[in-house]
Amino acid sequence: MESRERFLRTLSFDTVDHPFSLDVGLWGQAADRFREEGMPTDMHWAPYHLFLDGNEYFGFERVRWLEIDVLSMLPPFDVEVLEEDERYVVMRYADGHVSRALKEGYAHGTRSSMDQYLSWAVSDRASWEDVKRRFDAKSRTRYPAWWEDVKQCLAARTYPLCVTQNGVFGLFSRLRALMGTENACTVFYDDPALAHDMLDYMTDYLIELITPALEQVEFDFFNYFEDMAFKTGPLAGPNISRKFLAPRYRRINDHLRAHGVQHIWLDSDGNTEVLIPLMIDVGITCHWPLERAAGMDPLKIRNEYGHDLALAGGIDKRPLAKGPEAIDEELYHHVPQLIEDGGYIPMIDHTVPPDVSYENWLYYLEVKHRMMGVDWNPPAD
């Protein structure tokens, strides 16, 4: 069975030779540890050591995320260092936010601690008007160079293709990226007209931007990057989400489906359980990565929503640091049951942290692949 067919049939709860094989990725610090402990240094890597494009060495199947530039502000803000000392650097970035970062522990695009965010591109309606002009869907540089050649290459593919790159577009996440988390949570109350305007504009912008691609290329899925929840619940509750987010999700999803996109994913860390009925109602077909530390239990979700929602993720990353017995216990918690039921891609619930050894990582992969029926052997020393 070719990879693309396997992907589509897995997510549709159809019979497959084995579930689609994929995983999330590594912290940059974990990648450095793995290399010290025997991982080859000459592997093909996606940016930030993610596996979401696939990885031949570890047995993950290829996925392509079309490189339409949804995210960039054009023109960007000037990138500049505003303050710096031995431990910290304060910078303004191309998207207009200013943050203070700890230098120690930085590796391959990931930090060992989160930045302290100091200001954001949008603080009021006037600043929004300035930012709005930077999202022009007609800019020719938003599409890949040599677009006609790209289309020809994609037409004969045997792997699944997403409409845009991972981690670039969501509704709540766009507010958060432009305004900061606190303001994204309060704007619905403090200035609902501004919230509506920002969400309408970004929805119009996305639809206009992706329509030429949808008309010229056959896509398999679309992914919303939201990260709209914390450990015990969502940052925008069901009532706010129903009023502000749901109408825009429907517009986008209806447009995608009208152009043949079968599967629509929503990516959010944290506990999103109370939003799942809304996700299903607006046309989301797959939810991931199902963060176990936040109480997201894939079996519980499947038992409650059945085949209304495909799932990906849900394997707790924390037991990987503890060794084979803990890894076995975690995997047998739900992976065989969901594989048998279908509509499930077994993956870690986030990128792997540096407290996991390379030996444990390989053991996890060996057991997971065996459960899936994937022909894979641990790489030789």
Secondary structure, DSSP 4 states (H G I P E B T S, - for coil): --HHHHHHHHHTT---SSPPP---BB-HHHHHHHHHTT--SS----GGGB-TT-BTTTTBPP-EE-----S--SSPPPPEEEEE-SSEEEEE-TTS-EEEEE-TT-BTTB-SS--EEEE-S-SSHHHHHHHHTT--TT-GGGSPSSHHHHHHHHHT--S-EESS-TTS--SHHHHHHHH-HHHHHHHHHH-HHHHHHHHHHHHHHHHHHHHHHHHHS---EEEEE---B-SSSBSS-HHHIIIIIHHHHHHHHHHHHHTT--EEEEE--S--GGGHHHHHHHT--EEE---GGGT--HHHHHHHHGGGSEEEEEE-SGGGGT-HHHHHHHHHHHHHHHHHH-SEEEEESSPBPTTS-HHHHHHHHHHHHHHHT----PPP-
